[in-house]
């Protein structure tokens, strides 16, 4: 029959091993994450629907609309495109 001490030691060993495996799995998953998405932003003031349709076709996404002193302000974003010539520096 197992003593209380053996049960406690076994439980702690299982707990430590479970924590180690879980931590290692999370660390390995973080290592596989690629570079973060970079964004570029645009601010338009008092534009009409055709302008918004045009920038939408260029890949811009409307993220916010504001009003200040009777002006409509549109805030847009899109994924940052790589620089021309293969240069990937910001």
BELBEL-V590560 format. One line per field, one symbol per residue. ss: DSSP state (2 for helix, 1 for strand, 0 for the rest). phi: phi as a letter, one per 40 degrees, with the letter a starting at -180 (. if undefined). psi: psi as a letter, one per 20 degrees, with the letter a starting at -180 (. if undefined). A space follows every 10 residues. Layout:
# BELBEL-V590560
ss->???
phi->???
psi->???
This chain:
# BELBEL-V590560
ss->0002222222 2222222222 2222222222 2000000011 1111100022 2222222000 1111111100 1111111110 0002220000
phi->.ccccccccc cccccccccc cccccccccc cccccccbbb babbbfcccc ccccccccgc bcbabbbafg bcbbbbaadc ccccggcbcc
psi->qprhghgggg ghgggggggg ggggghghgh hipaqqpqqq qqpqpkqrhh ghgghghjjq ppiqprpplj pppppqqqpp qqqqjipjq.
